[in-house]
Amino acid sequence: GCLGAAAIASKLMGLSEDQLRVAMGLSASMTGGLGANNGMMAGYVVSATAARNGVVSAQLAAAGCTANPSILEATRGYYELFFGVEGYELWRVTASLGRPYHVQSPGIGLKLYPSGWLLHHTFDAALKLVQAQRITPEQVEEMEIGIPNERYFLNRAVVTTGVMSRYSLQYHAVLAVLDQKLEIHSFTDERALATDAQEMLKKVRMRVDPTMTDNLDLLQNPVTIRLKDGRSFTAQEDMPKSHWRYNLPRAEWLAKFRTCAGLVLRNAQVEKVIQTVDRLVRERIARGVPRSGILDITIEECGLSRIPLSGLVQRLHQSNLL
């Protein structure tokens, strides 16, 4: 959020430790957002506002503005506001910080579907059942999804826009049955409001299980599909395909690349990029170049232009090479 953006902007701008503390102090007073706006365009505005405010905080700190240098742990500060006076343990904040940084290990993951990855457990679990049991939409009597509490933020039974569908566990289970895929076009108004999707949504109910963890890193949402002939099947997915530890097969990497690149490149151009990358990698392997040497292949050699995002594009590029 805003604090993270301030920290990143401060590092990129080369601010001193004292200036970084000021930037954090400033940004802490600019944080805010309401979960009720998830599933609306306002949700995206909140993220953009957080990024903007973080950058502005760093710029103000660089210009000499002042703020509480201990804003996180200060009386009436950030932690006390959100967790109360006795609601947090300060040592936990830095106990594992940088040991290692997640971007280093396990590293960058490829989000296979264009929605929040916490919903991918549900989609992959439902898809597993549909494909294993060869379930058709006409066979489905009812679907059930497990959640830890009624207020679970992805419990969204009513979907009235494509944006809203990205935040609905129910919708993800529905598309596993109807389409057996999730693409950018899966979350348009046209698809979300289609008759088959809206009718299938009526068949999905949530089962509250208070024994389920509310730790989002560990939570899976088990899916049960009951058929009209009385049969019932249940599955959960501990490691969805978007998980950073999932060994995504090459065919699925390519399918994802074609879907995304196809939005801005013609099909022939997309295939040329793939062929170029394959050729460059094969040539280096034939010369006995080690795995680390393959990472020397530049984005420009692959026929693409570089977008400076503090090295993120380069790291994604290297993941594609390997």
ChimeraX attribute file (.defattr): number of C-alpha atoms within 10 A of each C-alpha:
attribute: neighborCount
match mode: 1-to-1
recipient: residues
	/A:1	18
	/A:2	26
	/A:3	24
	/A:4	15
	/A:5	22
	/A:6	31
	/A:7	21
	/A:8	18
	/A:9	22
	/A:10	26
	/A:11	14
	/A:12	11
	/A:13	14
	/A:14	13
	/A:15	18
	/A:16	13
	/A:17	12
	/A:18	12
	/A:19	24
	/A:20	24
	/A:21	24
	/A:22	27
	/A:23	34
	/A:24	29
	/A:25	24
	/A:26	27
	/A:27	28
	/A:28	23
	/A:29	16
	/A:30	15
	/A:31	16
	/A:32	12
	/A:33	15
	/A:34	9
	/A:35	8
	/A:36	10
	/A:37	14
	/A:38	18
	/A:39	21
	/A:40	16
	/A:41	11
	/A:42	14
	/A:43	17
	/A:44	14
	/A:45	13
	/A:46	19
	/A:47	15
	/A:48	14
	/A:49	18
	/A:50	23
	/A:51	21
	/A:52	16
	/A:53	24
	/A:54	29
	/A:55	24
	/A:56	18
	/A:57	31
	/A:58	30
	/A:59	19
	/A:60	16
	/A:61	25
	/A:62	19
	/A:63	10
	/A:64	10
	/A:65	14
	/A:66	16
	/A:67	18
	/A:68	15
	/A:69	18
	/A:70	14
	/A:71	22
	/A:72	19
	/A:73	15
	/A:74	13
	/A:75	12
	/A:76	13
	/A:77	18
	/A:78	18
	/A:79	19
	/A:80	17
	/A:81	14
	/A:82	11
	/A:83	11
	/A:84	12
	/A:85	13
	/A:86	8
	/A:87	11
	/A:88	14
	/A:89	9
	/A:90	11
	/A:91	8
	/A:92	9
	/A:93	9
	/A:94	9
	/A:95	9
	/A:96	10
	/A:97	10
	/A:98	11
	/A:99	10
	/A:100	11
	/A:101	11
	/A:102	12
	/A:103	12
	/A:104	10
	/A:105	12
	/A:106	11
	/A:107	13
	/A:108	16
	/A:109	17
	/A:110	17
	/A:111	16
	/A:112	20
	/A:113	18
	/A:114	15
	/A:115	20
	/A:116	13
	/A:117	18
	/A:118	19
	/A:119	22
	/A:120	27
	/A:121	26
	/A:122	29
	/A:123	29
	/A:124	25
	/A:125	24
	/A:126	30
	/A:127	27
	/A:128	19
	/A:129	20
	/A:130	19
	/A:131	13
	/A:132	9
	/A:133	10
	/A:134	11
	/A:135	16
	/A:136	12
	/A:137	16
	/A:138	11
	/A:139	14
	/A:140	19
	/A:141	17
	/A:142	17
	/A:143	24
	/A:144	19
	/A:145	25
	/A:146	21
	/A:147	26
	/A:148	19
	/A:149	17
	/A:150	12
	/A:151	10
	/A:152	11
	/A:153	14
	/A:154	18
	/A:155	19
	/A:156	19
	/A:157	18
	/A:158	14
	/A:159	21
	/A:160	13
	/A:161	17
	/A:162	19
	/A:163	20
	/A:164	21
	/A:165	27
	/A:166	25
	/A:167	23
	/A:168	22
	/A:169	26
	/A:170	28
	/A:171	28
	/A:172	28
	/A:173	29
	/A:174	27
	/A:175	23
	/A:176	22
	/A:177	24
	/A:178	18
	/A:179	13
	/A:180	17
	/A:181	14
	/A:182	17
	/A:183	15
	/A:184	12
	/A:185	13
	/A:186	21
	/A:187	21
	/A:188	17
	/A:189	16
	/A:190	12
	/A:191	17
	/A:192	23
	/A:193	17
	/A:194	11
	/A:195	11
	/A:196	14
	/A:197	18
	/A:198	18
	/A:199	12
	/A:200	22
	/A:201	22
	/A:202	14
	/A:203	17
	/A:204	21
	/A:205	16
	/A:206	20
	/A:207	17
	/A:208	15
	/A:209	13
	/A:210	12
	/A:211	9
	/A:212	15
	/A:213	14
	/A:214	14
	/A:215	9
	/A:216	8
	/A:217	8
	/A:218	10
	/A:219	16
	/A:220	26
	/A:221	25
	/A:222	19
	/A:223	27
	/A:224	23
	/A:225	24
	/A:226	17
	/A:227	18
	/A:228	11
	/A:229	9
	/A:230	8
	/A:231	11
	/A:232	14
	/A:233	14
	/A:234	16
	/A:235	18
	/A:236	21
	/A:237	20
	/A:238	16
	/A:239	16
	/A:240	22
	/A:241	22
	/A:242	20
	/A:243	19
	/A:244	17
	/A:245	15
	/A:246	12
	/A:247	10
	/A:248	15
	/A:249	9
	/A:250	10
	/A:251	9
	/A:252	12
	/A:253	13
	/A:254	14
	/A:255	12
	/A:256	17
	/A:257	15
	/A:258	17
	/A:259	15
	/A:260	15
	/A:261	16
	/A:262	15
	/A:263	11
	/A:264	10
	/A:265	12
	/A:266	12
	/A:267	13
	/A:268	9
	/A:269	14
	/A:270	18
	/A:271	16
	/A:272	14
	/A:273	16
	/A:274	16
	/A:275	13
	/A:276	14
	/A:277	19
	/A:278	13
	/A:279	13
	/A:280	15
	/A:281	19
	/A:282	14
	/A:283	12
	/A:284	15
	/A:285	14
	/A:286	8
	/A:287	8
	/A:288	10
	/A:289	13
	/A:290	10
	/A:291	13
	/A:292	9
	/A:293	12
	/A:294	18
	/A:295	17
	/A:296	10
	/A:297	16
	/A:298	17
	/A:299	16
	/A:300	9
	/A:301	12
	/A:302	18
	/A:303	14
	/A:304	10
	/A:305	10
	/A:306	12
	/A:307	11
	/A:308	9
	/A:309	8
	/A:310	10
	/A:311	11
	/A:312	13
	/A:313	14
	/A:314	17
	/A:315	15
	/A:316	13
	/A:317	16
	/A:318	17
	/A:319	14
	/A:320	16
	/A:321	17
	/A:322	10
